């Protein structure tokens, strides 16, 4: 893992895009950690805060079909650079909203920029992989996982120092922009003739659709586990609150570690075999969760994180390399289906849990993962 991190940071182009991934995760992690202050300032209930937060993924999904055109017009480098800088500055907007309506509007705006940044930075990675014959997608997603943890830690430090949320986000924004600005020049664009590929509207190829369905299943499962694992361990398995987060902690930790190994494993085993192995490990993990004992549930959620870790990065790389498909379009197709899955997953699990119990909610996720496993046999080479 350390070798892959050093290799990624040793080259200017890969270092630049990896730190963009980390910067996005740091700012989101730092903000989410202090959401309770937003809740208190606006006098929101849990349901009202949840409704407001819904507008972030809603914004990310809204314009996903058009992000490819934006990237085609301005290039991967410029779009990534401008979108991440604008996002870092926009994170202060929710604090200055005057009421709940403006709060939702600010969240929606953040979602729009997050969606563009996400597609652009993944398209940048795909171009580096293509032009420089490198495999770095999984490691870049590993930097994203680590960035979220760093953001949460930074936020805790600011809280101890009694720094307000608005000043916290300003400080983080200016520091990250100062770090990133000298690095943007090292990123690359697709060649001009390739940037014009797929300029008109066209339906995605059958393989890209298959990648999108697999991404939908995996990211819906990731979203469901993220929101419901702790509740399942605490309420269904009767584990004390201070230990209930162990399942999600294991899920996140193994996912981050595995992503830094993902590129080496991708080269060694190939995309198809690695996705199949990952999906199979996730299936085993969810099966262990359904045994409904605390230890097996924690191990099961951890294995699920390990299994899911490399699948989405591989799907992004594969979608970007389809012949006749502009990389940003392939990535946008997979990303849009994944965002919808991640958005709908926690809500759908909630409905299933309310009617049939949370155990059946995780059974549903097991079924989705099995579907992703079966599709992987046909969709990937």
C-alpha positions as CSV (number, residue, x, y, z in Angstrom):
1,X,0.0,0.0,0.0
2,X,2.8,2.5,1.0
3,X,4.6,1.7,-2.3
4,X,1.5,2.6,-4.3
5,X,1.0,5.8,-2.4
6,X,4.6,6.9,-2.9
7,X,4.4,6.0,-6.6
8,X,1.2,8.0,-7.1
9,X,2.7,11.1,-5.3
10,X,6.0,10.9,-7.0
11,X,4.7,12.1,-10.4
12,X,3.3,15.6,-10.8
13,X,0.2,14.6,-12.9
14,X,-0.9,11.8,-10.6
15,X,-0.1,13.8,-7.5
16,X,-2.3,16.6,-8.7
17,X,-5.4,14.6,-9.4
18,X,-5.0,12.4,-6.2
19,X,-4.9,15.6,-4.1
20,X,-8.1,16.8,-5.8
21,X,-9.8,13.6,-4.7
22,X,-8.5,14.1,-1.2
23,X,-9.5,17.8,-1.2
24,X,-13.1,17.0,-2.2
25,X,-13.4,14.4,0.6
26,X,-11.7,16.7,3.2
27,X,-14.2,19.5,2.7
28,X,-17.2,17.2,2.6
29,X,-16.0,15.3,5.7
30,X,-15.3,18.5,7.6
31,X,-18.7,19.9,6.8
32,X,-20.8,16.8,7.5
33,X,-19.1,16.4,10.9
34,X,-20.6,19.7,12.0
35,X,-24.1,19.4,10.5
36,X,-25.6,19.4,14.0
37,X,-24.7,23.1,14.1
38,X,-26.7,23.7,11.0
39,X,-29.6,21.8,12.6
40,X,-29.5,23.9,15.7
41,X,-29.1,27.3,13.9
42,X,-32.2,26.7,11.7
43,X,-34.2,24.8,14.4
44,X,-34.6,21.8,12.2
45,X,-35.9,18.4,13.2
46,X,-34.1,15.2,12.1
47,X,-36.6,14.8,9.3
48,X,-36.2,18.4,8.2
49,X,-32.4,18.2,8.1
50,X,-32.7,14.9,6.2
51,X,-35.0,16.6,3.7
52,X,-32.5,19.5,3.3
53,X,-29.5,17.1,2.9
54,X,-31.4,15.2,0.2
55,X,-30.8,18.2,-2.1
56,X,-27.0,17.5,-2.3
57,X,-27.3,14.2,-4.1
58,X,-30.3,15.5,-6.0
59,X,-28.2,18.4,-7.3
60,X,-25.4,15.9,-8.2
61,X,-27.7,13.8,-10.2
62,X,-29.7,16.6,-12.0
63,X,-27.1,17.7,-14.6
64,X,-25.0,14.5,-14.8
65,X,-26.0,13.9,-18.5
66,X,-24.6,17.4,-19.4
67,X,-21.3,17.3,-17.5
68,X,-19.7,15.5,-20.4
69,X,-20.5,18.5,-22.6
70,X,-19.0,20.9,-20.1
71,X,-15.8,18.8,-19.9
72,X,-15.7,18.5,-23.7
73,X,-15.8,22.3,-24.0
74,X,-13.3,23.3,-21.3
75,X,-11.2,20.1,-21.0
76,X,-10.6,17.8,-18.1
77,X,-7.9,19.9,-16.5
78,X,-9.7,23.2,-16.5
79,X,-13.0,21.7,-15.5
80,X,-11.5,19.8,-12.6
81,X,-9.5,22.9,-11.4
82,X,-12.4,25.3,-11.6
83,X,-15.0,23.0,-10.1
84,X,-13.0,22.0,-7.1
85,X,-12.0,25.6,-6.3
86,X,-15.6,26.8,-6.7
87,X,-16.9,23.9,-4.5
88,X,-14.4,24.7,-1.7
89,X,-15.6,28.3,-1.6
90,X,-19.3,27.3,-1.9
91,X,-19.2,25.2,1.2
92,X,-19.7,28.4,3.4
93,X,-23.0,29.2,1.7
94,X,-25.3,26.9,3.9
95,X,-24.2,28.7,7.0
96,X,-25.3,32.1,5.6
97,X,-28.7,30.9,4.4
98,X,-31.6,32.9,5.9
99,X,-34.1,30.2,6.1
100,X,-34.7,26.5,5.3
101,X,-35.6,27.2,1.7
102,X,-32.3,29.0,1.1
103,X,-30.5,26.2,3.0
104,X,-32.0,23.6,0.6
105,X,-31.0,25.9,-2.4
106,X,-27.4,26.1,-1.1
107,X,-27.3,22.3,-0.7
108,X,-28.6,21.9,-4.2
109,X,-25.9,24.2,-5.6
110,X,-23.2,22.3,-3.7
111,X,-24.6,19.1,-5.2
112,X,-24.4,20.5,-8.7
113,X,-20.7,21.4,-8.2
114,X,-19.9,18.1,-6.5
115,X,-21.4,16.1,-9.4
116,X,-19.3,18.1,-12.0
117,X,-16.2,17.8,-9.8
118,X,-16.7,14.1,-9.4
119,X,-17.1,13.4,-13.1
120,X,-14.3,15.7,-14.1
121,X,-11.7,14.4,-11.7
122,X,-12.5,10.8,-12.7
123,X,-12.3,11.7,-16.4
124,X,-8.9,13.3,-15.6
125,X,-7.7,10.0,-14.0
126,X,-9.0,8.1,-17.1
127,X,-7.1,10.3,-19.4
128,X,-3.9,9.9,-17.4
129,X,-4.4,6.1,-17.4
130,X,-4.9,6.2,-21.2
131,X,-2.2,8.6,-22.2
132,X,0.5,7.5,-19.7
133,X,-0.4,3.8,-19.6
134,X,-0.9,3.8,-15.9
135,X,-3.4,2.3,-13.6
136,X,-4.2,4.7,-10.8
137,X,-8.0,4.9,-10.5
138,X,-8.4,2.8,-7.4
139,X,-5.6,4.6,-5.5
140,X,-7.2,7.9,-6.3
141,X,-10.4,6.7,-4.7
142,X,-8.3,5.5,-1.8
143,X,-7.2,9.1,-1.3
144,X,-10.8,10.1,-1.3
145,X,-11.5,7.6,1.5
146,X,-8.6,8.9,3.5
147,X,-9.6,12.5,2.8
148,X,-13.0,12.0,4.5
149,X,-11.3,10.8,7.7
150,X,-8.9,13.8,7.6
151,X,-11.8,16.1,7.2
152,X,-13.6,14.7,10.2
153,X,-10.4,14.9,12.3
154,X,-9.8,18.6,11.3
155,X,-13.4,19.4,12.1
156,X,-13.0,17.9,15.6
157,X,-9.9,20.1,16.1
158,X,-11.8,23.2,15.0
159,X,-14.6,22.3,17.4
160,X,-12.2,22.0,20.3
161,X,-10.7,25.4,19.4
162,X,-14.3,26.9,19.3
163,X,-13.9,27.9,15.7
164,X,-17.2,28.6,14.0
165,X,-18.3,26.5,11.0
166,X,-18.1,29.4,8.6
167,X,-14.5,30.2,9.6
168,X,-13.6,26.5,9.5
169,X,-14.8,26.1,6.0
170,X,-13.0,29.3,4.9
171,X,-9.7,28.2,6.4
172,X,-10.0,24.8,4.8
173,X,-10.9,26.3,1.5
174,X,-8.0,28.8,1.3
175,X,-5.4,26.2,2.5
176,X,-6.6,23.6,0.0
177,X,-6.8,26.1,-2.9
178,X,-3.3,27.3,-2.0
179,X,-2.0,23.7,-2.1
180,X,-3.8,22.8,-5.3
181,X,-3.2,25.9,-7.5
182,X,0.5,25.1,-8.3
183,X,-0.5,21.5,-9.2
184,X,-3.3,22.1,-11.7
185,X,-0.8,22.9,-14.5
186,X,0.5,19.3,-14.4
187,X,-2.9,17.8,-15.2
188,X,-3.8,16.9,-18.8
189,X,-6.7,17.2,-21.3
190,X,-7.9,14.7,-23.9
191,X,-6.5,15.3,-27.3
192,X,-8.6,17.7,-29.3
193,X,-9.8,15.1,-31.8
194,X,-10.8,12.7,-29.0
195,X,-12.6,15.5,-27.1
196,X,-15.1,15.7,-30.1
197,X,-16.0,12.0,-29.9
198,X,-19.7,11.6,-29.0
199,X,-20.4,15.3,-29.1
200,X,-24.0,14.7,-30.1
201,X,-26.6,12.9,-28.0
202,X,-26.3,9.1,-28.2
203,X,-27.5,6.2,-26.1
204,X,-24.7,4.5,-24.1
205,X,-23.4,1.2,-25.5
206,X,-24.7,-2.0,-24.0
207,X,-21.5,-2.6,-22.1
208,X,-21.6,0.9,-20.5
209,X,-25.2,0.2,-19.5
210,X,-24.1,-3.0,-17.9
211,X,-21.3,-1.2,-16.0
212,X,-24.0,1.4,-14.9
213,X,-26.2,-1.4,-13.6
214,X,-23.4,-3.0,-11.7
215,X,-22.5,0.5,-10.3
216,X,-26.1,1.1,-9.3
217,X,-26.2,-2.2,-7.3
218,X,-22.8,-1.6,-5.6
219,X,-23.4,2.0,-4.7
220,X,-26.9,1.4,-3.5
221,X,-25.4,-1.3,-1.2
222,X,-22.7,1.1,-0.1
223,X,-25.2,3.8,0.7
224,X,-27.5,1.3,2.6
225,X,-24.6,0.0,4.7
226,X,-23.3,3.5,5.4
227,X,-26.7,4.7,6.8
228,X,-28.0,1.5,8.4
229,X,-25.1,-0.7,9.6
230,X,-24.7,1.1,13.0
231,X,-28.5,1.1,13.6
232,X,-28.7,-2.6,12.7
233,X,-25.9,-3.5,15.2
234,X,-27.3,-1.3,17.9
235,X,-31.0,-2.0,17.7
236,X,-31.3,-5.5,16.1
237,X,-28.2,-7.0,17.8
238,X,-28.5,-5.1,21.0
239,X,-24.9,-3.9,21.1
240,X,-24.0,-0.9,23.3
241,X,-23.9,2.4,21.5
242,X,-20.2,3.0,22.0
243,X,-19.5,-0.2,20.1
244,X,-22.3,0.0,17.5
245,X,-20.2,1.9,15.0
246,X,-17.6,-0.9,14.8
247,X,-19.2,-2.5,11.7
248,X,-19.2,0.8,9.7
249,X,-15.7,1.6,10.9
250,X,-14.5,-1.8,9.6
251,X,-16.4,-1.3,6.4
252,X,-14.7,2.1,5.8
253,X,-11.2,1.1,7.0
254,X,-10.9,-2.0,4.8
255,X,-12.4,-0.1,1.8
256,X,-9.7,2.6,2.1
257,X,-6.8,0.2,2.6
258,X,-8.0,-2.1,-0.3
259,X,-8.3,0.9,-2.7
260,X,-4.6,1.6,-2.3
261,X,-3.9,-2.0,-3.3
262,X,-6.5,-2.0,-6.0
263,X,-4.3,-0.8,-8.9
264,X,-1.7,-3.4,-8.2
265,X,-4.3,-6.1,-8.0
266,X,-6.0,-4.7,-11.2
267,X,-2.7,-5.2,-13.1
268,X,-2.1,-8.6,-11.6
269,X,-5.6,-10.2,-11.9
270,X,-7.4,-8.0,-14.5
271,X,-10.6,-6.1,-14.3
272,X,-13.1,-9.0,-14.7
273,X,-11.5,-11.3,-12.2
274,X,-11.0,-8.6,-9.6
275,X,-14.6,-7.4,-9.8
276,X,-15.9,-10.9,-9.6
277,X,-13.7,-11.6,-6.5
278,X,-14.7,-8.3,-4.9
279,X,-18.4,-9.0,-5.5
280,X,-18.0,-12.5,-4.1
281,X,-16.3,-11.3,-1.0
282,X,-19.1,-8.7,-0.5
283,X,-21.7,-11.5,-0.9
284,X,-20.0,-13.6,1.8
285,X,-19.8,-10.5,4.0
286,X,-23.5,-9.7,3.8
287,X,-24.3,-13.4,4.4
288,X,-22.3,-13.2,7.6
289,X,-24.3,-10.0,8.6
290,X,-27.5,-12.0,8.2
291,X,-26.3,-14.5,10.8
292,X,-27.3,-11.8,13.3
293,X,-24.6,-12.1,15.8
294,X,-22.5,-9.0,16.7
295,X,-19.0,-10.5,15.9
296,X,-20.1,-12.0,12.6
297,X,-22.0,-8.7,11.7
298,X,-18.8,-6.6,12.3
299,X,-16.7,-9.0,10.3
300,X,-19.4,-9.2,7.6
301,X,-19.6,-5.4,7.2
302,X,-15.8,-5.2,7.1
303,X,-15.7,-7.8,4.3
304,X,-18.4,-6.0,2.4
305,X,-16.2,-2.9,2.4
306,X,-13.2,-4.9,1.3
307,X,-15.3,-6.5,-1.6
308,X,-16.9,-3.3,-2.8
309,X,-13.7,-1.2,-2.6
310,X,-12.3,-1.8,-6.1
311,X,-15.5,-2.3,-8.1
312,X,-16.5,1.3,-8.8
313,X,-13.0,2.5,-9.6
314,X,-12.7,-0.4,-12.1
315,X,-16.1,0.4,-13.6
316,X,-15.1,4.1,-14.1
317,X,-11.8,3.0,-15.8
318,X,-13.6,0.4,-18.0
319,X,-16.4,2.8,-19.0
320,X,-13.8,5.4,-20.0
321,X,-12.0,3.0,-22.3
322,X,-14.9,1.9,-24.4
323,X,-14.2,2.4,-28.1
324,X,-16.1,5.3,-29.6
325,X,-17.3,6.5,-26.2
326,X,-15.9,9.8,-24.8
327,X,-14.3,9.0,-21.4
328,X,-16.3,11.6,-19.6
329,X,-19.6,10.3,-21.1
330,X,-18.8,6.7,-20.0
331,X,-17.9,7.9,-16.5
332,X,-21.0,10.2,-16.3
333,X,-23.3,7.2,-17.2
334,X,-21.8,5.0,-14.5
335,X,-21.7,7.9,-12.0
336,X,-25.3,8.9,-12.6
337,X,-26.6,5.4,-12.0
338,X,-24.4,5.1,-9.0
339,X,-25.5,8.4,-7.5
340,X,-29.2,7.3,-8.0
341,X,-28.4,4.0,-6.3
342,X,-26.6,5.7,-3.4
343,X,-29.4,8.2,-3.1
344,X,-32.2,5.7,-3.2
345,X,-30.5,2.9,-1.2
346,X,-30.9,4.3,2.3
347,X,-34.5,5.4,1.7
348,X,-35.5,2.0,0.2
349,X,-33.8,0.1,3.0
350,X,-35.8,2.4,5.4
351,X,-39.1,1.4,3.7
352,X,-38.2,-2.3,3.7
353,X,-37.1,-2.1,7.4
354,X,-40.4,-0.3,8.3
355,X,-42.5,-3.0,6.7
356,X,-40.5,-6.2,6.9
357,X,-37.6,-5.5,9.3
358,X,-34.0,-4.4,8.8
359,X,-32.8,-7.9,8.3
360,X,-34.8,-8.1,5.1
361,X,-33.3,-4.8,4.1
362,X,-29.8,-6.3,4.2
363,X,-31.2,-9.4,2.4
364,X,-32.2,-7.1,-0.4
365,X,-28.7,-5.7,-0.6
366,X,-27.3,-9.2,-0.7
367,X,-29.6,-9.8,-3.7
368,X,-28.3,-6.7,-5.4
369,X,-24.7,-7.8,-4.9
370,X,-25.4,-11.2,-6.3
371,X,-26.9,-9.5,-9.4
372,X,-23.8,-7.4,-9.7
373,X,-21.7,-10.6,-9.4
374,X,-23.6,-12.3,-12.2
375,X,-23.5,-9.3,-14.5
376,X,-19.7,-9.1,-14.0
377,X,-19.2,-12.4,-15.8
378,X,-20.6,-11.0,-19.0
379,X,-19.9,-7.2,-18.8
380,X,-16.2,-7.2,-18.2
381,X,-13.3,-8.6,-20.2
